């Protein structure tokens, strides 16, 4: 089973704790901005992204650049019609 990273290396080189909640909040903000009003779907998308991060990094410490963009771009989401209220 894949293991979540314990930390993420920031641009300045410091390592901070990996926080899946930050990913959920980022996806929620992006969804609201895009007019997606279904929190259940954004929660599922966040769960998928966190799972993909665990598989990709398997306990290693990624940089902040490695985590968000590629993970979000590669995460399938349900049809756009299911995302709206």
VMD Tcl script that draws the C-alpha trace (Angstrom):
set ca {
  {0.00 0.00 0.00}
  {1.29 3.48 -0.90}
  {2.26 5.86 1.89}
  {1.54 9.59 2.02}
  {4.54 11.90 2.26}
  {5.26 13.10 5.78}
  {6.31 16.47 4.45}
  {6.62 18.76 1.45}
  {9.80 20.70 0.63}
  {9.03 24.39 0.18}
  {10.81 26.62 -2.32}
  {13.19 27.89 0.38}
  {14.23 24.34 1.23}
  {12.36 23.92 4.50}
  {10.13 20.89 4.93}
  {6.61 21.36 6.28}
  {4.09 18.68 7.24}
  {2.03 17.27 4.37}
  {-1.57 18.41 4.89}
  {-4.26 16.76 2.72}
  {-6.71 19.41 3.94}
  {-4.78 22.07 1.99}
  {-5.42 20.08 -1.19}
  {-9.12 19.80 -0.40}
  {-9.36 23.56 0.23}
  {-7.52 24.36 -3.03}
  {-9.83 22.09 -5.04}
  {-12.87 23.59 -3.30}
  {-11.73 27.16 -4.09}
  {-11.11 26.24 -7.73}
  {-14.48 24.50 -7.97}
  {-16.34 27.47 -6.50}
  {-14.52 29.76 -8.93}
  {-15.62 27.49 -11.79}
  {-19.22 27.43 -10.57}
  {-19.12 23.88 -9.20}
  {-21.39 23.83 -6.19}
  {-21.36 20.15 -5.25}
  {-19.09 19.68 -2.20}
  {-19.39 15.89 -2.44}
  {-17.76 15.89 -5.86}
  {-14.96 18.23 -4.81}
  {-14.35 16.02 -1.79}
  {-14.08 12.95 -4.04}
  {-11.66 14.79 -6.33}
  {-9.52 15.77 -3.33}
  {-9.50 12.17 -2.11}
  {-8.36 10.98 -5.56}
  {-5.56 13.56 -5.66}
  {-4.32 12.57 -2.20}
  {-4.40 8.89 -3.23}
  {-2.40 9.70 -6.38}
  {0.16 11.64 -4.34}
  {0.58 8.63 -2.05}
  {1.15 6.34 -5.03}
  {3.47 8.71 -6.86}
  {5.70 9.66 -3.93}
  {5.21 6.61 -1.65}
  {6.53 8.20 1.53}
  {9.16 10.38 -0.19}
  {9.23 14.15 0.28}
  {8.07 16.01 -2.85}
  {8.63 19.69 -3.54}
  {5.70 22.08 -3.64}
  {6.16 22.29 -7.41}
  {5.79 18.53 -7.81}
  {2.50 18.19 -5.99}
  {-0.38 20.38 -7.17}
  {-0.47 21.12 -10.87}
  {0.33 17.73 -12.32}
  {-1.84 15.93 -9.81}
  {-4.86 18.14 -10.44}
  {-4.43 18.07 -14.20}
  {-4.38 14.27 -14.23}
  {-7.29 13.71 -11.86}
  {-10.46 12.69 -13.66}
  {-13.62 14.30 -12.42}
  {-17.15 13.22 -13.06}
  {-19.02 14.76 -15.96}
  {-19.46 18.53 -15.76}
  {-23.22 18.08 -15.45}
  {-22.82 16.13 -12.21}
  {-20.69 18.89 -10.73}
  {-23.31 21.58 -10.77}
  {-26.09 22.01 -8.26}
}
mol new
graphics top color blue
foreach p $ca { graphics top sphere $p radius 0.5 }
foreach p [lrange $ca 0 end-1] q [lrange $ca 1 end] { graphics top cylinder $p $q radius 0.2 }
display resetview
